[in-house]
């Protein structure tokens, strides 16, 4: 009997021990809570809160509040931790236990880390008893008290500016006018005022109505509508004569050289909805503007800098975290703004492009496209010019066109290098039309009337003989001609900050004799940008080496080559001397107009654009010229639609004017 009692007592004790061992431990419950916290599983966290807290805050409120806070401040690498005690934890007189814990995270305003103390209390549940967390907002941030909210403020950095080689501003920060309306001053003229203002600002009446109906707007509020340039005095004057329309001085972007440098600088615009997430991930505020095209877009990261952020307790001076703004970097270019303006002046009534470079250092001195637009008032300019067939918003200096006879020096170089051209041999060309044989059908290569019938390389360049270079291309052969052009950078992406279209030789290879012959004098399917053409000619200045293009001015420019040893120094010098004769020879295509004291080496080109052989089409005129003495300035200019204006002879005086007035 005694033995049975002992056994019974043993099982009772074992049962009691087992029951006790199943009691939840507060440290385990808190560890589980922290695990859910690290996963930002606020729904599961809420399930572990005390009934006191649950009575005050509903689950969906708790989840949405803290989820939004973490999302808004862009929490990453959240780490909540605590050290489990080695000894058994005993509740205090209130039946509570306390655990110190640590929180660290990365946020939009920098790293945040703090220590706090959690309070747990045992409560009755449907399954018995359990330890619950007595939550309060300071668990999220130690500065946060009950009922307080978090606010996030951005500090927009000062955007970097763009300067030319002499420190002249191309894109600068200056004073602008923010035009707005005060609703209470409209009286019974509201509809008329909105209509007048919308028309002058180039925005819709609906947009003004929408801005005036924002929740914060009161009768005496200034409702901003649009920023305008103070230089547009006529517009500002008209606006300020309208009742209720006022202006405020604000800092904004100004483009002092306007249309002459628009394609180079680009302009700023607000972010589109679909871009917001991308730029917010990079630290941008949604109210900021970004570079749309040109250098504003290309150097966006450098110019923008880094937005500053402050996380505060709303309505107080209590700062939770702060990251100072880092202002954008200024960009200094090799561009000469005055030269940019002079070239634009020559092109302002035409559709075309001009590129100016230092052919020895590779410094880009001007990149001009016409017609243009004023980046200071892009939106109104766009509405006015968007249907212009001359495409004022395209940077023509970076786009490809048929180069026409301006390609002939490159064909000459390839011919000399491959031995297909002997510069001293005179080729007999008696007529102004030629075809290799009758298999060409009714297609003939045509040339402008020439003063000579026996043509050597010098004559062919000076008088721009299409037949000579068509025959030269056939003698070179398709494969060698293609490789020769590739040695000048064809079919290759140009390493340059501003994107430039890749120059192409042919769509499907030089697959016919006619196409090869036409390509020899820059027709066929040859496509080349004015930018590339300018740098290709540097091979004739630098002894057979093409200089690498440079746009950003960073200390002293050291000459480096994009392509080396394209042809020998002797061959390069020979072509250069022939190019001098293109301008010096009284019958040379680049001779007129003569300008005393101006010695240039250059080449003209007229490219005919036609759909089929035998058709006539639009003509683009080219002239590439370099100062033959100092060799420090090279200009390539292309003008569209010159067929009734003298072809390339319309372009020559414009380029010479720039050299004359340098």
C-alpha positions as CSV (number, residue, x, y, z in Angstrom):
1,X,0.0,0.0,0.0
2,X,2.8,2.3,0.9
3,X,4.5,1.5,-2.4
4,X,1.3,2.5,-4.3
5,X,1.2,5.8,-2.5
6,X,4.8,6.5,-3.4
7,X,4.0,5.8,-7.1
8,X,0.9,8.0,-7.0
9,X,2.9,10.8,-5.4
10,X,5.6,10.4,-8.1
11,X,3.1,10.8,-10.9
12,X,1.4,13.8,-9.2
13,X,4.8,15.5,-8.9
14,X,5.7,14.6,-12.5
15,X,2.4,16.0,-13.7
16,X,3.0,19.2,-11.7
17,X,6.5,19.6,-13.0
18,X,5.3,19.0,-16.6
19,X,2.5,21.5,-16.1
20,X,4.9,24.1,-14.7
21,X,7.3,23.5,-17.6
22,X,4.6,24.3,-20.1
23,X,3.9,27.7,-18.6
24,X,4.9,30.4,-21.1
25,X,8.1,32.3,-20.2
26,X,8.1,36.1,-20.6
27,X,11.6,36.0,-22.3
28,X,10.3,33.5,-24.9
29,X,7.2,35.6,-25.6
30,X,9.3,38.7,-26.0
31,X,11.8,36.9,-28.3
32,X,8.8,35.8,-30.5
33,X,7.5,39.4,-30.5
34,X,11.0,40.7,-31.6
35,X,11.2,38.2,-34.4
36,X,7.9,39.4,-35.8
37,X,9.0,43.0,-35.3
38,X,12.2,42.4,-37.4
39,X,10.0,41.0,-40.1
40,X,7.8,44.1,-39.8
41,X,4.8,41.8,-39.3
42,X,2.7,44.4,-37.4
43,X,-0.4,42.3,-37.6
44,X,1.2,39.4,-35.7
45,X,2.8,41.9,-33.3
46,X,-0.7,43.2,-32.5
47,X,-1.8,39.8,-31.4
48,X,0.7,39.8,-28.6
49,X,-0.3,43.2,-27.2
50,X,-2.0,43.6,-23.9
51,X,-5.7,43.9,-23.7
52,X,-5.3,47.4,-22.2
53,X,-3.6,48.5,-25.5
54,X,-6.0,46.6,-27.7
55,X,-8.9,48.4,-26.0
56,X,-7.3,51.7,-27.0
57,X,-6.1,50.9,-30.5
58,X,-7.8,48.8,-33.1
59,X,-5.7,46.3,-35.1
60,X,-6.1,47.9,-38.4
61,X,-5.1,51.3,-36.9
62,X,-2.0,49.8,-35.3
63,X,-0.9,48.0,-38.4
64,X,-1.5,50.9,-40.8
65,X,0.1,53.5,-38.6
66,X,3.4,51.7,-38.0
67,X,3.6,50.2,-41.4
68,X,3.2,53.7,-42.9
69,X,5.9,55.2,-40.6
70,X,8.4,52.5,-41.7
71,X,7.5,52.9,-45.4
72,X,7.6,56.7,-45.3
73,X,11.1,56.8,-43.7
74,X,12.2,54.0,-45.9
75,X,13.4,51.6,-43.2
76,X,16.1,49.1,-44.2
77,X,18.1,46.6,-42.2
78,X,15.9,46.8,-39.2
79,X,17.4,45.0,-36.2
80,X,15.6,44.7,-32.9
81,X,17.4,42.6,-30.3
82,X,17.6,41.8,-26.6
83,X,19.7,39.5,-24.5
84,X,17.8,36.7,-22.9
85,X,18.5,36.5,-19.1
86,X,20.5,33.6,-17.8
87,X,18.5,33.3,-14.6
88,X,14.7,32.9,-14.1
89,X,12.8,36.2,-14.4
90,X,10.6,37.1,-11.5
91,X,7.7,39.5,-11.9
92,X,7.7,42.7,-9.8
93,X,5.0,43.7,-7.3
94,X,2.7,44.7,-10.2
95,X,3.2,41.3,-11.8
96,X,5.3,42.8,-14.6
97,X,8.6,42.0,-16.1
98,X,10.9,44.4,-18.0
99,X,13.4,43.6,-20.7
100,X,15.9,46.1,-22.2
101,X,16.1,46.0,-26.0
102,X,18.0,47.7,-28.7
103,X,16.7,49.0,-32.1
104,X,18.8,50.0,-35.1
105,X,17.8,50.8,-38.7
106,X,18.7,52.6,-41.8
107,X,16.3,55.4,-42.9
108,X,16.0,58.1,-45.5
109,X,17.5,60.4,-42.8
110,X,20.4,58.2,-41.9
111,X,21.0,55.5,-39.2
112,X,18.8,55.4,-36.1
113,X,19.7,53.5,-33.0
114,X,18.4,53.6,-29.5
115,X,17.7,51.5,-26.4
116,X,14.4,51.1,-24.6
117,X,12.7,48.9,-22.1
118,X,9.7,46.7,-22.8
119,X,7.1,45.8,-20.2
120,X,5.3,42.5,-20.2
121,X,2.4,41.4,-18.0
122,X,0.7,38.0,-17.6
123,X,-3.0,38.0,-18.6
124,X,-5.7,35.4,-18.7
125,X,-6.5,34.1,-22.1
126,X,-8.9,31.5,-23.6
127,X,-6.1,28.9,-23.3
128,X,-5.0,29.9,-19.8
129,X,-2.5,32.6,-19.1
130,X,0.1,34.3,-21.3
131,X,2.6,37.2,-21.2
132,X,1.5,40.2,-23.2
133,X,3.4,43.3,-24.3
134,X,2.4,46.7,-22.9
135,X,3.1,48.6,-26.1
136,X,3.7,52.3,-26.3
137,X,4.9,54.5,-29.3
138,X,8.4,55.0,-27.7
139,X,9.1,51.4,-28.8
140,X,9.2,52.6,-32.4
141,X,11.2,55.8,-31.5
142,X,12.3,56.7,-28.0
143,X,11.2,60.4,-28.6
144,X,7.6,59.4,-29.5
145,X,4.9,59.7,-26.8
146,X,1.3,58.5,-26.8
147,X,-0.8,60.4,-29.4
148,X,2.2,61.9,-31.2
149,X,3.0,61.5,-34.8
150,X,6.1,61.4,-37.0
151,X,6.8,64.0,-39.6
152,X,9.3,63.8,-42.5
153,X,10.7,67.0,-44.0
154,X,13.0,67.3,-47.0
155,X,15.7,69.8,-47.6
156,X,16.3,70.2,-51.3
157,X,19.9,70.6,-52.2
158,X,21.1,73.5,-54.2
159,X,21.5,72.3,-57.8
160,X,24.9,72.5,-59.3
161,X,25.5,74.9,-62.1
162,X,26.9,74.5,-65.6
163,X,29.7,76.9,-66.8
164,X,31.6,77.3,-70.0
165,X,35.5,77.3,-70.2
166,X,35.6,80.9,-69.2
167,X,33.3,80.7,-66.2
168,X,30.2,82.0,-68.1
169,X,27.0,80.4,-66.9
170,X,25.1,78.2,-69.3
171,X,22.7,76.8,-66.6
172,X,22.7,78.8,-63.4
173,X,20.5,79.4,-60.3
174,X,19.0,82.8,-60.2
175,X,16.0,84.8,-59.3
176,X,12.7,84.0,-61.0
177,X,9.1,85.1,-60.5
178,X,6.5,82.7,-59.2
179,X,3.2,83.8,-60.6
180,X,0.1,83.1,-58.5
181,X,-3.4,84.3,-57.7
182,X,-5.2,85.3,-54.5
183,X,-8.8,83.9,-54.8
184,X,-10.3,86.5,-52.5
185,X,-9.3,89.3,-54.7
186,X,-11.0,88.0,-57.8
187,X,-14.5,89.2,-56.8
188,X,-16.9,88.6,-59.6
189,X,-14.2,88.5,-62.3
190,X,-13.1,85.0,-61.5
191,X,-13.9,83.4,-64.8
192,X,-12.3,86.2,-66.8
193,X,-9.2,86.3,-64.6
194,X,-8.7,82.5,-64.9
195,X,-9.1,82.6,-68.7
196,X,-6.6,85.6,-69.2
197,X,-4.0,84.1,-66.8
198,X,-4.2,80.6,-68.3
199,X,-3.7,82.0,-71.8
200,X,-0.6,84.1,-70.8
201,X,1.0,81.3,-68.8
202,X,0.3,78.6,-71.4
203,X,-1.6,76.4,-69.0
204,X,-5.2,75.2,-68.9
205,X,-8.0,76.9,-67.0
206,X,-8.8,73.5,-65.5
207,X,-5.3,73.4,-64.0
208,X,-5.8,76.8,-62.3
209,X,-9.2,75.7,-61.0
210,X,-7.6,72.6,-59.6
211,X,-4.9,74.4,-57.8
212,X,-7.3,76.9,-56.3
213,X,-9.5,74.1,-55.0
214,X,-6.8,72.5,-52.9
215,X,-7.8,72.0,-49.2
216,X,-5.3,74.4,-47.8
217,X,-6.4,77.4,-50.0
218,X,-8.2,80.2,-48.3
219,X,-9.5,83.6,-49.7
220,X,-6.2,85.3,-48.7
221,X,-3.9,82.5,-49.8
222,X,-1.3,83.0,-52.6
223,X,-1.9,80.1,-54.9
224,X,1.3,79.5,-57.0
225,X,0.7,78.7,-60.7
226,X,3.9,78.9,-62.7
227,X,7.4,80.2,-62.6
228,X,8.5,82.7,-65.2
229,X,11.7,84.4,-66.2
230,X,12.0,88.0,-65.1
231,X,13.7,88.7,-68.4
232,X,10.3,88.2,-70.1
233,X,9.3,91.7,-69.1
234,X,6.4,91.9,-71.5
235,X,4.7,88.7,-70.1
236,X,5.3,89.8,-66.5
237,X,3.8,93.2,-67.1
238,X,0.7,91.7,-68.7
239,X,0.2,89.3,-65.9
240,X,0.6,91.8,-63.1
241,X,-2.1,94.0,-64.6
242,X,-4.7,91.3,-64.0
243,X,-6.5,91.8,-60.7
244,X,-5.5,89.2,-58.0
245,X,-2.4,88.1,-59.9
246,X,0.8,88.5,-57.9
247,X,4.4,87.4,-58.1
248,X,6.9,86.1,-55.6
249,X,10.7,86.0,-55.9
250,X,12.0,82.4,-56.0
251,X,15.3,80.8,-56.8
252,X,15.2,78.7,-60.0
253,X,17.1,77.7,-63.1
254,X,18.1,80.3,-65.7
255,X,19.7,79.6,-69.1
256,X,21.5,82.9,-70.0
257,X,22.4,81.8,-73.5
258,X,18.8,80.7,-74.3
259,X,18.2,79.3,-77.7
260,X,21.9,79.3,-78.7
261,X,22.7,76.6,-76.2
262,X,19.3,74.9,-75.6
263,X,20.1,71.5,-77.1
264,X,23.4,71.4,-75.2
265,X,22.0,72.4,-71.7
266,X,18.6,70.9,-71.9
267,X,16.1,72.1,-69.2
268,X,14.4,71.0,-66.0
269,X,10.9,69.6,-65.6
270,X,8.8,68.1,-62.8
271,X,8.9,64.3,-62.4
272,X,6.2,62.2,-64.2
273,X,4.1,59.9,-62.0
274,X,5.8,56.8,-63.4
275,X,9.2,58.2,-62.5
276,X,8.4,59.1,-58.9
277,X,9.3,55.7,-57.4
278,X,12.6,55.5,-59.3
279,X,13.8,58.9,-58.1
280,X,12.4,58.6,-54.6
281,X,14.6,55.5,-54.3
282,X,17.5,57.7,-55.1
283,X,16.5,60.1,-52.3
284,X,14.6,62.7,-54.3
285,X,11.6,64.6,-52.9
286,X,8.5,64.4,-55.1
287,X,8.5,68.2,-55.5
288,X,11.9,68.3,-57.1
289,X,12.6,68.9,-60.8
290,X,14.9,66.7,-62.9
291,X,16.9,67.2,-66.1
292,X,14.8,66.5,-69.1
293,X,17.4,66.4,-71.9
294,X,20.9,67.7,-72.7
295,X,23.5,68.1,-70.0
296,X,20.8,68.7,-67.3
297,X,19.8,65.1,-67.8
298,X,23.2,63.6,-68.6
299,X,24.8,65.1,-65.4
300,X,21.6,64.8,-63.3
301,X,23.3,62.8,-60.5
302,X,26.2,65.2,-60.2
303,X,24.1,68.4,-60.5
304,X,21.3,67.3,-58.2
305,X,23.4,66.4,-55.1
306,X,21.7,64.6,-52.2
307,X,18.4,65.6,-50.6
308,X,18.5,66.3,-46.9
309,X,15.9,64.6,-44.7
310,X,14.7,65.3,-41.1
311,X,12.5,62.9,-39.1
312,X,10.8,64.7,-36.3
313,X,8.0,64.3,-33.8
314,X,5.2,66.3,-35.5
315,X,4.5,69.7,-33.9
316,X,7.6,69.7,-31.8
317,X,11.3,70.4,-32.1
318,X,12.2,66.8,-31.2
319,X,14.4,65.4,-33.9
320,X,14.6,61.7,-34.4
321,X,17.1,61.7,-37.2
322,X,18.6,64.2,-39.6
323,X,20.7,63.9,-42.7
324,X,22.0,67.2,-44.1
325,X,21.5,68.0,-47.8
326,X,24.6,67.7,-50.0
327,X,24.5,70.4,-52.7
328,X,25.1,69.5,-56.3
329,X,28.4,69.7,-58.1
330,X,29.2,72.5,-60.6
331,X,30.1,71.3,-64.1
332,X,32.8,73.2,-66.0
333,X,32.8,72.6,-69.7
334,X,35.3,73.1,-72.5
335,X,32.5,74.9,-74.4
336,X,33.1,78.5,-75.4
337,X,29.7,80.2,-74.9
338,X,30.6,83.2,-77.1
339,X,31.6,80.9,-80.0
340,X,28.4,78.9,-79.4
341,X,26.4,82.1,-79.8
342,X,28.3,83.2,-83.0
343,X,27.7,79.9,-84.7
344,X,24.0,79.9,-83.7
345,X,23.7,83.4,-85.1
346,X,24.9,82.1,-88.5
347,X,22.4,79.2,-88.3
348,X,19.4,81.0,-86.6
349,X,17.5,81.3,-89.9
350,X,18.2,77.8,-91.1
351,X,17.8,74.2,-90.1
352,X,21.1,72.6,-89.4
353,X,24.0,72.1,-87.0
354,X,27.4,73.4,-86.1
355,X,30.3,71.8,-84.2
356,X,33.5,73.6,-83.2
357,X,36.5,71.8,-81.6
358,X,40.1,72.3,-80.9
359,X,41.5,69.7,-83.2
360,X,44.7,69.3,-81.3
361,X,43.4,68.9,-77.7
362,X,40.0,67.4,-78.6
363,X,38.2,70.1,-76.5
364,X,34.6,70.6,-77.7
365,X,34.1,74.3,-78.1
366,X,30.5,74.5,-79.5
367,X,27.6,72.2,-80.1
368,X,24.8,74.1,-82.0
369,X,21.5,73.0,-83.4
370,X,18.9,75.1,-85.3
371,X,16.1,75.9,-85.2
372,X,16.0,76.0,-81.4
373,X,13.8,76.8,-78.5
374,X,14.2,78.9,-75.3
375,X,14.8,76.5,-72.4
376,X,13.7,79.3,-70.0
377,X,10.1,78.8,-71.0
378,X,10.1,75.3,-72.5
379,X,6.4,74.5,-72.0
380,X,5.1,77.4,-74.0
381,X,7.9,76.9,-76.5
382,X,6.9,73.3,-77.0
383,X,3.2,74.1,-77.6
384,X,4.2,76.7,-80.1
385,X,6.9,74.6,-82.0
386,X,6.0,71.0,-81.5
387,X,4.7,70.6,-85.1
388,X,7.6,72.5,-86.8
389,X,8.9,70.2,-89.6
390,X,12.4,71.5,-88.9
391,X,12.3,69.7,-85.6
392,X,13.6,72.4,-83.2
393,X,13.8,70.0,-80.2
394,X,16.3,67.6,-81.9
395,X,20.0,68.1,-81.3
396,X,21.1,67.8,-84.9
397,X,24.8,68.0,-84.2
398,X,24.5,64.5,-82.7
399,X,22.3,63.0,-85.4
400,X,23.4,61.3,-88.6
401,X,23.0,62.5,-92.1
402,X,24.5,61.8,-95.5
403,X,27.9,63.6,-95.5
404,X,28.2,64.0,-99.3
405,X,31.5,65.3,-100.5
406,X,32.7,66.1,-97.0
407,X,33.5,62.4,-96.7
408,X,36.0,62.5,-99.7
409,X,39.1,63.2,-97.5
410,X,38.3,60.0,-95.6
411,X,38.1,58.1,-98.9
412,X,41.4,59.7,-99.9
413,X,43.0,58.5,-96.7
414,X,41.7,55.0,-97.1
415,X,42.9,54.9,-100.8
416,X,46.4,56.2,-99.9
417,X,46.6,53.7,-97.0
418,X,45.6,50.7,-99.1
419,X,47.6,51.8,-102.1
420,X,44.5,52.1,-104.2
421,X,45.2,55.8,-104.8
422,X,48.5,57.1,-106.2
423,X,48.2,60.8,-105.5
424,X,50.4,61.7,-108.5
425,X,48.6,59.7,-111.1
426,X,46.2,61.7,-113.3
427,X,43.0,59.8,-114.0
428,X,41.3,60.6,-117.3
429,X,37.8,61.8,-116.8
430,X,36.5,63.5,-119.9
431,X,32.8,63.7,-119.2
432,X,30.6,64.8,-116.3
433,X,28.9,61.4,-116.1
434,X,30.4,57.9,-115.8
435,X,29.4,54.3,-115.3
436,X,31.6,51.3,-114.9
437,X,29.8,49.2,-117.5
438,X,26.4,48.7,-119.0
439,X,25.4,46.4,-116.1
440,X,24.7,49.6,-114.2
441,X,21.7,50.2,-116.5
442,X,20.7,53.8,-116.7
443,X,22.6,54.9,-113.5
444,X,25.6,57.2,-113.9
445,X,27.8,58.9,-111.4
446,X,27.6,62.7,-112.0
447,X,30.0,65.4,-111.1
448,X,29.9,69.2,-111.2
449,X,31.7,70.6,-114.3
450,X,35.4,70.5,-113.7
451,X,38.2,72.7,-115.1
452,X,40.4,69.6,-115.7
453,X,40.0,66.3,-117.6
454,X,43.1,64.7,-116.2
455,X,42.5,64.5,-112.4
456,X,44.9,63.6,-109.6
457,X,44.1,63.5,-105.9
458,X,44.8,67.1,-105.3
459,X,42.4,68.1,-108.2
460,X,39.8,65.6,-107.1
461,X,39.6,67.2,-103.6
462,X,39.9,70.8,-104.8
463,X,37.2,70.5,-107.5
464,X,35.3,67.8,-105.5
465,X,35.2,65.2,-108.3
466,X,32.5,62.5,-107.6
467,X,33.7,60.3,-110.5
468,X,37.3,60.2,-109.2
469,X,36.2,59.1,-105.7
470,X,33.6,56.6,-107.0
471,X,36.4,54.9,-109.0
472,X,38.7,55.1,-106.0
473,X,36.1,53.3,-103.8
474,X,35.8,50.6,-106.5
475,X,39.5,50.2,-106.6
476,X,39.7,50.0,-102.8
477,X,37.1,47.3,-102.7
478,X,34.1,46.9,-100.4
479,X,35.8,45.1,-97.5
480,X,38.8,47.4,-97.3
481,X,36.6,50.5,-97.7
482,X,34.4,49.3,-94.8
483,X,37.5,48.6,-92.6
484,X,38.9,51.9,-93.6
485,X,35.8,53.8,-92.5
486,X,35.8,51.8,-89.3
487,X,39.3,53.0,-88.6
488,X,37.7,56.4,-88.5
489,X,35.1,55.3,-85.9
490,X,32.2,54.2,-88.1
491,X,29.9,51.5,-86.6
492,X,31.3,52.4,-83.2
493,X,29.7,54.1,-80.2
494,X,31.5,57.4,-79.5
495,X,32.9,57.8,-76.0
496,X,31.4,61.2,-75.1
497,X,29.1,62.4,-72.3
498,X,26.5,63.7,-74.7
499,X,24.9,60.7,-76.6
500,X,25.9,60.8,-80.3
501,X,24.3,58.6,-82.9
502,X,26.6,55.9,-84.4
503,X,27.8,56.6,-87.9
504,X,26.9,53.8,-90.4
505,X,28.3,52.7,-93.7
506,X,25.5,50.7,-95.2
507,X,22.3,49.0,-94.0
508,X,23.2,45.5,-95.2
509,X,26.9,45.9,-96.2
510,X,28.3,47.3,-99.4
511,X,26.6,44.7,-101.5
512,X,26.7,46.3,-104.9
513,X,29.2,48.1,-107.1
514,X,26.9,51.1,-107.4
515,X,26.4,51.4,-103.6
516,X,30.2,51.1,-103.1
517,X,30.9,53.8,-105.8
518,X,28.3,56.2,-104.3
519,X,29.7,55.6,-100.9
520,X,33.1,56.8,-102.1
521,X,31.8,60.3,-102.4
522,X,29.6,60.3,-99.3
523,X,26.3,59.2,-100.8
524,X,24.8,55.7,-100.9
525,X,23.8,54.8,-97.4
526,X,26.6,56.5,-95.6
527,X,25.3,58.3,-92.4
528,X,27.5,60.5,-90.3
529,X,26.9,63.1,-87.5
530,X,28.4,66.6,-87.8
531,X,30.1,65.8,-84.4
532,X,31.8,62.7,-85.7
533,X,32.8,64.4,-89.0
534,X,34.5,67.2,-87.1
535,X,36.6,64.7,-85.1
536,X,37.4,62.6,-88.1
537,X,39.1,65.6,-89.8
538,X,41.5,65.9,-86.8
539,X,43.4,63.0,-88.3
540,X,44.7,65.4,-91.0
541,X,45.8,67.9,-88.3
542,X,47.5,65.4,-86.0
543,X,49.6,63.4,-88.4
544,X,47.1,60.5,-88.9
545,X,45.7,60.4,-85.4
546,X,42.1,61.2,-84.5
547,X,42.0,63.1,-81.2
548,X,39.6,61.9,-78.5
549,X,36.6,64.3,-77.8
550,X,36.6,66.2,-74.4
551,X,33.6,68.1,-72.9
552,X,34.3,68.4,-69.2
553,X,37.1,70.7,-68.2
554,X,39.1,69.2,-65.4
555,X,42.5,70.8,-65.1
556,X,44.9,70.9,-68.0
557,X,43.7,68.9,-71.0
558,X,46.2,66.3,-72.1
559,X,46.0,65.2,-75.7
560,X,44.8,61.7,-76.1
561,X,43.7,59.9,-79.3
562,X,40.5,58.1,-80.1
563,X,42.1,56.4,-83.1
564,X,45.8,56.2,-83.8
565,X,47.8,55.7,-87.0
566,X,44.9,55.7,-89.3
567,X,47.3,56.9,-92.0
568,X,50.9,58.0,-92.0
569,X,52.0,61.5,-91.1
570,X,53.1,62.1,-94.7
571,X,49.7,61.0,-96.0
572,X,47.9,63.2,-93.5
573,X,50.0,66.2,-94.3
574,X,49.4,65.6,-98.0
575,X,45.6,65.6,-97.6
576,X,45.8,68.7,-95.3
577,X,47.8,70.6,-97.9
578,X,45.2,69.7,-100.5
579,X,42.4,70.9,-98.2
580,X,44.2,74.2,-98.0
581,X,43.9,74.4,-101.8
582,X,40.2,73.7,-101.6
583,X,39.9,77.2,-100.1
584,X,43.0,78.9,-101.6
585,X,42.6,77.8,-105.3
586,X,40.4,80.3,-107.2
587,X,38.4,77.4,-108.6
588,X,38.3,75.5,-105.4
589,X,34.8,74.7,-104.0
590,X,35.6,76.5,-100.8
591,X,37.2,79.6,-102.2
592,X,34.4,82.1,-102.1
593,X,34.0,84.4,-100.3
594,X,37.7,85.4,-99.9
595,X,38.6,86.9,-96.6
596,X,41.9,88.6,-96.3
597,X,44.2,87.2,-93.6
598,X,42.2,84.0,-93.2
599,X,43.9,80.8,-94.2
600,X,41.8,77.7,-93.9
601,X,42.0,74.1,-94.8
602,X,38.5,72.7,-95.6
603,X,36.1,70.7,-97.6
604,X,32.7,71.3,-98.9
605,X,29.9,68.8,-99.4
606,X,26.5,68.6,-100.9
607,X,24.4,65.5,-100.0
608,X,21.4,64.8,-102.1
609,X,18.6,62.9,-100.3
610,X,16.5,60.8,-102.7
611,X,14.4,57.8,-102.4
612,X,15.5,56.1,-105.6
613,X,18.3,56.5,-108.2
614,X,17.6,59.2,-110.8
615,X,15.3,61.1,-108.6
616,X,16.0,64.6,-107.4
617,X,15.6,65.4,-103.7
618,X,16.5,67.7,-100.8
619,X,20.1,68.8,-100.5
620,X,22.1,69.3,-97.4
621,X,25.1,71.5,-97.5
622,X,28.3,70.9,-95.6
623,X,31.6,72.8,-94.9
624,X,34.3,71.6,-92.6
625,X,37.2,74.0,-92.1
626,X,40.2,74.3,-89.8
627,X,42.5,77.2,-89.1
628,X,45.5,76.2,-91.2
629,X,48.0,78.3,-89.3
630,X,47.3,77.9,-85.5
631,X,45.3,74.7,-86.0
632,X,43.3,75.5,-82.8
633,X,39.8,75.7,-84.2
634,X,37.9,73.4,-86.5
635,X,34.3,73.9,-87.5
636,X,31.9,71.5,-89.1
637,X,28.6,73.0,-90.3
638,X,25.6,71.3,-92.0
639,X,22.5,73.2,-93.3
640,X,19.4,71.4,-94.6
641,X,17.5,72.4,-97.8
642,X,20.2,74.2,-99.7
643,X,19.2,73.0,-103.2
644,X,17.9,76.4,-104.2
645,X,20.4,78.4,-102.3
646,X,23.7,77.4,-103.8
647,X,24.3,74.0,-102.2
648,X,27.4,74.0,-100.0
649,X,28.3,77.4,-101.2
650,X,25.5,78.7,-99.0
651,X,27.3,77.2,-96.0
652,X,30.9,78.3,-96.7
653,X,30.5,82.1,-96.0
654,X,28.7,81.3,-92.7
655,X,31.7,79.2,-91.5
656,X,34.1,81.8,-92.7
657,X,32.2,84.5,-90.8
658,X,32.7,82.6,-87.5
659,X,36.5,82.3,-88.2
660,X,36.6,86.0,-89.2
661,X,35.0,87.2,-86.0
662,X,36.7,84.8,-83.5
